[in-house]
Amino acid sequence: EWDARRIACATGLGAACMVSWRAAVERECDAFTAAFKEHGVRLTGRDFILGMGSLCGPEAAGSLIDIVPIGRRVVHSWHQDSGLPNRATVLLGFPPCNGYRGGGVFSSSVKLSHPLIPTHGSEHGAVLEFERYDPPEQPPDESYVLRPIYERGREIWVYDDTIHLHSTPDQQSRES
């Protein structure tokens, strides 16, 4: 049983939430269903989550994570989530306010000319951290960094994890 402080830390708007795909598909996602119904959308929360997962490829891997804003500029930590072939990373954007158009909602990314060698063993499947190569690689040149723009009609960002590095936006402009 969690005490009130632990519950507040886990559920507050400043907390990150991470759920495995397996756990997500076993839930009904009632809060999403209620929000959709309130806005006249005939869609269950579970179907919404499964639809997002289907954008990942034949099998969603890893986890659903709510990346919360930290309210400060950050240093890039370029990485891949798995580097597995035929898998996409799918980002659902939550802007800081209604009508928002701009950057900082989605991760920055760099498209690679070819897949990278795994940093943990000989096979892909774990997070590949670009700065952990030995010797360390130089960070990507700024001219190659893509900073996706969020706006109505562009709420989802999908890219192939095998040929992209991504990192937290320089300045986050998103909500939890």
C-alpha positions in Angstrom: 0.0 0.0 0.0 1.4 3.4 -1.0 1.3 6.4 1.3 -0.1 9.8 0.2 3.4 11.2 -0.5 4.3 8.3 -2.8 1.0 8.5 -4.7 1.5 12.3 -5.2 5.0 11.8 -6.5 3.8 9.1 -8.9 0.7 10.9 -10.2 1.6 14.6 -10.1 2.1 16.5 -13.3 5.8 16.7 -12.6 6.2 12.9 -12.5 7.1 10.6 -15.4 4.9 7.6 -15.9 6.2 4.4 -17.6 4.0 1.4 -18.4 5.0 -1.7 -20.4 3.0 -2.3 -23.5 1.8 -5.6 -22.1 0.3 -3.9 -19.0 -1.2 -1.2 -21.2 -3.1 -3.6 -23.4 -4.5 -5.5 -20.4 -6.2 -2.3 -19.1 -9.4 -0.7 -20.2 -7.9 2.9 -20.1 -11.1 4.3 -18.7 -9.8 7.8 -18.3 -9.1 8.0 -22.0 -12.5 6.6 -22.8 -14.2 9.2 -20.6 -12.2 12.0 -22.1 -13.1 10.9 -25.7 -16.8 10.5 -24.7 -16.8 14.0 -23.2 -15.6 15.4 -26.5 -18.0 13.4 -28.7 -15.4 10.9 -29.9 -16.6 7.3 -30.2 -13.4 5.5 -29.2 -12.4 3.5 -26.2 -9.1 4.3 -24.4 -8.0 0.7 -24.9 -8.5 1.0 -28.7 -6.7 4.3 -28.7 -3.6 2.8 -27.0 -3.7 -0.3 -29.2 -3.9 2.0 -32.3 -0.9 3.9 -31.1 1.0 0.7 -30.5 0.1 -0.5 -34.0 2.1 2.4 -35.4 5.2 0.9 -33.8 5.3 -2.0 -36.3 4.4 -5.7 -36.1 4.9 -5.8 -32.4 5.2 -2.9 -30.0 8.3 -3.2 -27.9 9.5 -1.3 -24.8 7.1 0.9 -23.0 4.7 3.7 -23.0 6.3 6.7 -21.2 4.9 10.0 -20.3 7.9 12.4 -20.6 7.3 15.4 -18.4 8.6 18.9 -18.9 11.5 19.9 -16.7 11.3 23.6 -17.4 15.0 24.1 -18.2 17.4 23.8 -21.1 19.0 20.4 -21.4 22.2 18.9 -22.9 21.4 16.4 -25.6 21.8 12.7 -24.8 21.5 11.2 -28.3 20.2 7.6 -28.3 18.1 5.0 -29.9 15.4 3.1 -28.0 16.3 -0.3 -29.4 17.8 -0.1 -32.9 15.6 -3.1 -33.8 14.6 -3.4 -37.5 10.9 -2.8 -38.5 10.1 -0.9 -35.3 9.1 2.7 -35.1 9.2 5.1 -32.2 5.8 6.8 -31.8 5.4 10.1 -30.0 2.1 11.6 -29.0 2.5 15.3 -28.3 0.9 17.2 -25.5 1.5 20.9 -26.0 1.7 23.5 -23.2 -1.6 25.1 -24.2 -4.5 25.0 -26.7 -3.7 26.3 -30.1 0.0 25.9 -29.7 2.3 25.7 -32.8 6.0 25.3 -32.3 8.9 23.2 -31.2 9.8 21.5 -27.9 6.9 19.1 -27.7 8.6 16.2 -29.6 12.1 14.9 -29.3 14.8 16.3 -31.6 16.1 13.7 -34.0 18.9 13.1 -36.5 18.5 10.8 -39.5 21.5 8.4 -39.9 22.9 7.2 -43.2 23.0 3.6 -41.8 22.2 1.6 -38.6 24.7 1.9 -35.8 26.6 -0.9 -34.1 25.0 -1.7 -30.7 26.7 -0.3 -27.6 25.5 -3.2 -25.4 26.7 -6.5 -26.8 26.5 -7.6 -30.4 22.7 -7.4 -31.0 20.2 -4.6 -31.0 17.4 -4.5 -28.5 18.7 -2.3 -25.7 18.9 1.4 -25.6 21.9 2.5 -27.7 23.5 5.5 -26.1 25.6 7.5 -28.7 27.9 9.1 -26.1 28.9 5.7 -24.7 30.8 4.6 -27.7 34.5 4.1 -26.9 36.1 6.4 -28.0 33.1 8.7 -27.8 31.7 10.0 -31.0 31.3 13.7 -31.7 27.7 14.9 -31.3 25.8 15.3 -34.6 26.4 18.6 -36.4 23.7 21.1 -35.6 22.7 21.3 -39.3 21.4 17.7 -39.2 19.2 18.1 -36.1 15.5 18.1 -36.9 13.2 19.8 -34.3 9.7 18.7 -35.2 7.0 21.4 -35.1 3.8 20.5 -33.2 0.5 21.9 -34.4 -3.1 20.8 -34.9 -3.1 17.8 -37.3 0.5 17.0 -36.4 0.0 15.6 -32.9 1.8 12.3 -33.6 5.5 11.9 -34.7 6.7 8.5 -36.0 10.2 7.6 -37.0 12.3 4.4 -37.7 14.4 3.8 -34.6 17.1 1.9 -36.6 18.2 5.0 -38.6 17.5 7.8 -36.2 19.0 9.1 -33.0 16.8 11.2 -30.8 17.1 13.4 -27.7 15.1 15.6 -25.4 14.3 19.0 -27.0 16.7 21.8 -26.2 13.8 23.7 -24.5 10.8 21.6 -23.7 7.3 23.1 -24.4 5.0 20.3 -23.4 2.6 19.1 -20.8 2.3 15.8 -19.0 
